[in-house]
């Protein structure tokens, strides 16, 4: 039996990984082991380890790498150091056949370094993507160079991983697991969803998901105040905020959201909605606003208008449902008004999601079963000819 270990450090990443975890766990030839760390263990960020346990995954190991980060000036460095130390000790004693990592979190890079030092083959999901406005770009490409199998979400990203010198035989354009999630969720009625979320009226919903832009000249709070200023004229809509991530400034943004929500009867805040409620909210909302990758990757499948703000996602492949606006009050309001027009929404009926492919988790699982771990470790830089 082949031992597949999957690491998860955040709610968003776990939600994307879910269909693959379920597929591996149900495969009689594979043994799934989860490594849980990062913001999953933080009460401030929703303590989302409870969601993993509720989903029935019981073969797992917990790594509390957060430490006393609240009192540190640079908590990401502390978390990275703790991650490398804790996971290196684990991989020294435990040798999975392959480690699966997803995305571009700084915690994930720490896990990848630990696995590399202990000669553990790595399969990386969502490599090759480009996000010019965030340090995630450098982190993502670094994880690619530490990895041995690559599952990218569209062909353009496959070409970019190839440019990084990876073996083309080990790069697979499989689509997005996050999009696959959509086909498996049970869609609720809007009335039922609002009852669960305690939204008492039937107004239009603006879903706001905004994270720190790690390469911006503005502080995260300065950025977010611009967005709040733009939103304050929209009194006839329910403005639903989801929590920011654990990047530098995320805590400050969440505190500002909580304070702002307390002063507006049409504002709502949810630190962590979980996979099903978040996707249901995307389905029923009228507009998605912010800079989250979910607006780029999953939202086109719902044929929903998305307003992507700032440079955090600049460089990703984008469908035609996505409008762009800089961090400017007037520009944001103009884009919201355009996204609310009937003509614009009618034009989204035939939108094609570039990240959508069939049987993503099945294809990844099949490939994980077929490769020799020892041969994967024999990795060379493959030059472009």
C-alpha positions in Angstrom: 0.0 0.0 0.0 1.3 3.4 -0.9 1.4 6.1 1.8 0.3 9.5 0.6 0.8 12.4 3.1 -1.0 15.7 2.5 -0.2 18.9 4.4 -2.7 21.6 5.1 -2.1 24.9 6.8 -5.2 27.0 6.1 -9.0 26.9 5.6 -8.9 28.0 1.9 -6.3 25.4 1.0 -8.1 22.6 2.8 -11.3 23.5 1.0 -9.6 23.1 -2.3 -7.9 19.9 -1.3 -11.1 18.2 0.0 -12.2 16.2 -3.1 -8.6 14.9 -3.5 -8.4 13.9 0.2 -11.7 12.1 -0.1 -10.6 10.3 -3.3 -7.3 9.2 -1.7 -9.0 8.1 1.5 -11.5 5.9 -0.4 -8.8 4.2 -2.5 -8.0 0.7 -1.3 -4.4 1.0 -2.6 -3.6 4.2 -0.8 -3.1 5.2 2.8 -3.9 8.9 3.5 -2.2 10.7 6.3 -2.9 14.4 7.0 -0.4 16.9 8.5 -2.4 19.8 10.0 -0.8 23.1 11.1 -0.9 26.9 10.6 -4.1 28.9 11.0 -6.1 25.7 11.4 -5.1 25.8 15.0 -5.8 29.5 15.6 -9.0 30.6 17.3 -8.6 34.0 15.8 -8.8 32.5 12.3 -11.7 30.2 13.1 -9.8 27.1 14.5 -10.7 25.2 11.3 -9.2 22.0 12.4 -12.7 21.3 13.7 -13.9 21.2 10.0 -11.3 18.6 9.2 -12.4 16.4 12.1 -16.1 16.9 11.3 -15.4 15.7 7.7 -14.2 12.4 9.2 -10.5 12.4 8.4 -9.0 10.8 11.5 -5.5 9.7 10.4 -3.7 13.0 11.1 -0.8 14.7 12.9 -1.0 18.2 14.4 1.9 20.7 14.3 1.4 23.8 16.4 3.8 26.1 14.6 2.2 29.5 15.5 4.0 30.0 18.8 3.6 33.4 20.4 3.1 35.1 17.0 0.7 37.8 18.3 3.5 39.6 20.1 6.0 39.4 17.3 6.7 42.1 14.8 7.3 39.6 12.0 5.1 36.5 12.9 5.6 34.9 9.4 9.3 34.5 10.1 8.6 32.8 13.4 6.0 30.5 11.9 8.4 29.6 9.0 11.2 28.8 11.5 8.9 26.7 13.7 7.5 24.9 10.6 10.9 23.9 9.3 12.0 22.7 12.7 8.8 20.7 13.5 8.3 19.1 10.1 12.0 18.3 9.7 11.8 16.3 12.9 8.7 14.5 11.7 10.1 13.6 8.3 13.3 12.4 9.9 11.2 9.6 11.6 8.4 9.2 9.0 9.0 8.5 5.3 5.8 8.8 3.2 6.0 7.6 -0.4 5.0 11.1 -1.5 4.0 14.4 0.1 1.2 16.5 -1.5 1.3 20.3 -1.2 -1.0 22.9 -2.6 -0.4 26.5 -3.5 1.8 29.3 -2.3 1.5 29.8 1.4 4.8 30.7 3.2 4.0 27.9 5.7 3.8 25.5 2.8 7.3 26.5 1.6 8.6 25.6 5.1 7.1 22.1 4.8 8.6 21.7 1.3 12.0 22.6 2.6 11.7 20.1 5.4 10.6 17.3 3.0 13.5 18.1 0.6 16.0 17.9 3.4 14.7 14.4 4.3 14.5 13.1 0.7 10.7 13.0 0.6 9.2 13.3 -3.0 6.8 16.2 -3.3 3.8 16.6 -5.6 2.8 20.2 -6.0 -0.7 21.5 -6.9 -1.3 24.9 -8.5 2.2 25.6 -9.6 3.2 27.8 -12.5 0.7 30.6 -11.7 1.7 34.2 -11.6 0.6 36.8 -9.0 2.8 39.9 -9.5 1.5 41.9 -6.6 2.3 39.4 -3.8 5.3 37.5 -2.4 3.3 34.4 -3.1 4.8 34.5 -6.6 8.3 33.8 -5.3 7.1 31.2 -2.8 5.1 29.3 -5.4 8.0 29.1 -7.8 10.3 28.0 -5.0 8.0 25.2 -4.1 8.0 24.2 -7.7 11.8 23.8 -7.7 11.6 21.6 -4.6 8.9 19.4 -6.1 8.9 16.4 -8.3 5.4 16.1 -9.7 3.4 19.1 -10.8 -0.4 19.3 -11.1 -1.2 22.7 -12.7 -4.6 24.2 -13.3 -4.4 25.2 -17.0 -2.0 24.8 -19.9 -0.4 28.3 -19.6 0.8 27.3 -16.1 2.1 24.0 -17.5 4.3 26.0 -19.9 5.6 28.2 -17.0 6.6 25.2 -14.9 8.4 23.8 -17.9 10.3 27.2 -18.2 11.5 26.6 -14.6 13.4 23.5 -15.8 11.0 20.8 -14.7 10.7 17.5 -16.5 7.8 17.8 -19.0 6.9 14.2 -18.3 6.2 15.1 -14.7 3.9 18.1 -15.4 0.1 17.5 -15.7 -2.5 20.1 -16.6 -5.4 18.7 -14.7 -7.6 21.7 -13.8 -8.7 23.0 -10.4 -9.8 20.9 -7.5 -11.6 24.0 -6.2 -13.8 24.0 -9.3 -14.4 20.3 -8.8 -15.7 21.1 -5.4 -18.6 23.0 -6.9 -20.1 19.9 -8.6 -20.2 18.0 -5.2 -21.8 20.6 -2.9 -25.5 20.6 -2.1 -26.9 24.0 -3.2 -29.2 25.5 -0.6 -32.0 27.9 -1.3 -31.2 31.6 -0.7 -33.8 31.7 2.0 -32.2 28.7 3.8 -28.7 30.1 3.4 -29.8 33.5 4.8 -31.5 31.7 7.7 -28.2 29.9 8.6 -26.2 33.2 8.3 -28.8 35.2 10.2 -29.3 37.6 7.3 -32.8 38.8 7.9 -33.7 40.6 4.6 -33.7 39.6 1.0 -31.5 42.4 -0.4 -28.8 41.8 -2.9 -25.6 40.4 -1.5 -22.1 41.7 -2.1 -19.5 39.1 -1.0 -16.2 40.7 0.1 -13.0 38.6 0.4 -9.9 40.7 0.8 -6.4 39.7 1.9 -3.2 41.8 2.5 -1.3 42.7 -0.7 2.2 41.7 0.5 4.1 43.8 -2.1 2.0 47.0 -1.8 3.4 50.4 -0.9 0.3 50.9 1.3 -0.2 49.1 4.6 -3.0 46.5 4.6 -5.1 48.8 6.7 -4.6 51.7 4.3 -5.7 49.5 1.4 -8.7 48.2 3.2 -9.9 51.6 4.3 -10.1 52.6 0.6 -12.3 49.6 -0.1 -14.5 50.5 2.9 -14.9 54.1 1.8 -16.0 52.8 -1.7 -18.6 50.5 -0.1 -20.2 52.9 2.2 -22.6 54.3 -0.3 -24.2 50.9 -0.9 -27.0 50.9 1.7 -29.4 48.7 -0.2 -27.2 45.7 -0.4 -26.1 43.2 2.3 -22.3 43.5 2.5 -20.9 40.1 3.7 -17.2 40.0 4.7 -15.1 36.9 5.1 -12.0 36.9 7.3 -8.6 37.8 5.9 -5.8 35.3 6.0 -2.8 35.1 8.4 -0.4 37.1 6.2 1.1 40.3 7.8 -1.8 42.7 8.3 -4.6 40.1 8.2 -5.3 40.4 11.9 -5.6 44.2 11.6 -8.0 43.9 8.6 -10.2 41.5 10.6 -10.3 43.9 13.6 -11.3 46.7 11.3 -14.0 44.6 9.7 -15.5 43.7 13.1 -15.5 47.3 14.1 -17.1 48.5 10.9 -19.8 45.7 10.9 -20.8 46.8 14.4 -21.8 50.2 13.0 -23.8 49.1 9.9 -27.0 47.0 10.0 -26.4 45.8 6.5 -22.8 44.5 7.1 -22.0 40.9 8.2 -18.7 39.2 9.1 -17.8 35.5 9.1 -14.3 34.6 10.1 -14.6 31.2 8.4 -17.7 29.9 6.6 -16.4 26.5 5.7 -16.3 25.0 2.2 -20.1 24.4 1.6 -21.4 27.7 3.0 -18.8 29.8 1.2 -19.6 28.2 -2.2 -23.3 28.6 -1.5 -22.7 32.2 -0.7 -20.8 32.6 -4.0 -23.7 31.0 -5.8 -26.4 33.3 -4.3 -24.5 36.6 -4.1 -24.8 39.3 -6.8 -21.2 40.4 -6.8 -17.9 39.2 -5.5 -15.4 41.9 -4.4 -11.8 41.7 -3.2 -8.6 40.1 -4.2 -9.0 36.4 -3.4 -8.1 33.6 -5.8 -11.6 32.2 -5.3 -13.0 35.0 -7.3 -10.6 34.2 -10.2 -10.8 30.4 -10.1 -14.2 29.3 -8.7 -16.5 32.2 -9.5 -16.5 31.8 -13.3 -18.3 28.5 -12.8 -21.1 30.3 -11.1 -21.2 32.9 -13.9 -21.0 35.7 -11.3 -19.4 39.1 -11.8 -16.2 39.6 -9.9 -14.5 42.9 -9.0 -10.8 42.1 -8.5 -9.1 45.0 -6.7 -5.4 45.9 -6.8 -2.4 43.8 -8.0 -2.6 40.8 -5.7 -3.9 38.5 -8.4 -2.3 40.3 -11.4 -0.9 37.8 -13.8 -3.4 35.0 -13.4 -5.5 33.7 -16.3 -8.9 35.4 -15.9 -12.3 34.7 -17.4 -14.5 37.5 -18.9 -16.6 37.7 -15.7 -13.8 39.5 -13.9 -13.5 43.3 -13.8 -10.4 45.0 -12.6 -10.0 48.2 -10.4 -7.1 49.8 -8.7 -7.3 50.9 -5.1 -9.2 54.0 -5.8 -12.7 54.9 -4.4 -14.1 56.3 -7.7 -12.7 53.4 -9.8 -14.1 50.8 -7.4 -17.5 52.4 -7.4 -17.5 52.7 -11.2 -16.6 49.0 -11.5 -19.3 47.9 -9.0 -21.9 49.9 -10.9 -20.8 48.3 -14.2 -20.9 44.8 -12.6 -24.5 45.5 -11.4 -25.8 46.3 -14.9 -28.1 43.8 -16.5 -26.3 44.0 -19.8 -23.0 43.0 -18.2 -24.6 40.1 -16.3 -26.5 38.9 -19.4 -23.1 38.6 -21.1 -21.8 36.2 -18.5 -24.3 33.4 -19.4 -21.8 31.8 -21.8 -18.6 32.5 -19.7 -16.1 29.7 -19.8 -14.1 28.8 -16.7 -10.4 28.3 -17.8 -9.8 26.2 -14.7 -12.6 23.7 -15.2 -11.7 20.2 -16.2 -13.4 16.8 -15.5 -12.3 14.3 -12.9 -9.5 16.4 -11.4 -9.1 14.4 -8.2 -9.4 11.1 -10.0 -6.6 12.0 -12.4 -4.3 13.2 -9.7 -4.9 10.1 -7.6 -4.2 7.9 -10.5 -0.9 9.6 -11.2 0.1 9.5 -7.5 -0.3 5.7 -7.7 1.7 5.2 -10.8 5.1 6.9 -10.1 8.1 5.3 -8.4 9.1 7.5 -5.4 12.8 6.6 -5.8 12.9 7.6 -9.5 11.2 10.9 -8.6 14.1 11.9 -6.4 16.5 11.7 -9.4 15.7 15.2 -10.5 17.6 17.3 -13.0 17.1 20.7 -14.5 15.7 20.1 -18.0 16.8 22.9 -20.3 14.5 24.3 -22.9 15.7 23.5 -26.4 
